[in-house]
Amino acid sequence: MKTATLLKIAELIAEDSYKGHLTILRFTTHWKVFFGTPDMDTGKGREFVNKIYAFDSLDEALSNLIQYHFEGEE
């Protein structure tokens, strides 16, 4: 699936289930994506982001996020 399609699906899920919150982080060597917004004010957000699995590409990260969302609904 193309990146634009994956991003649109993730946006629709975020709007429908997470009050529109979708976070995409690009690091030097990897990507992290998740629904919601990290609490960076208290430092808990940094711990949360550290626990999120890292992916080599944005496509991989979005595909995993979408799959995880739908598996969690079953």
N, C-alpha and C positions, 0 to 999 in steps of 0.2 A: 504494500500500500504506500502511496506517496506521503511525504511529510505533511503536506497541506491537508490531506484527507484525515490523517491521524490527529492532527492538531484540531481540526474542526470537530471530530468526534469527541475528543477530550474536552473541548470548550462546551459542547452540548451537555455532556455529563456534568461538568462543573456547574453550569447554569441550573441544571435540573436537580442536582443532589447536594451541591456544596456551596450554595449561595454565590455562585460564579467564581469561586476562588480556585485558581490553578496556578501552581508555582513551577517555573522552569528555571533550573540553575545550570549554567555552563561553567565548568572548571577547566583547568589546564589540560587534564587528560580524560575527563569524563563528563557525563550529563546526569542530572538527578531531576525527577519530576514527581509531583504529588498534588493531590487535591487538598486545598486548604492554604493557610498562610502561617508560616512559622512565627512564633513569638520571639522576635529578636530582642525585644526590650528587656526581658528577664534573663536571657541566656539559655532558657529552656529550648528555644528554637534552634540554637546551634547544636545542642545535643540531639534533637530530633533529626536535623539535617544530616548529622554524622551517621545516624542509623539507617538512613535511606540508602537502598542499593544503588550503586553507580553503574552506568551503562556507557559503552564506547561511542554510541551514536544517539542522537535525538530520536530517530525512528525506533530504535530498540527500547528506549526509555518510555516513549509514548505507547508503543504496542503492549509493553508489560503493564503499564498503568491501566490501560483500557481492559486488558484481559483480567487483571486482578479485580477491577471494579465489578465486572460481570460475574466472575467466579464467586465473589462475596455475596452476590444476590441470590445464589442458588440455595 
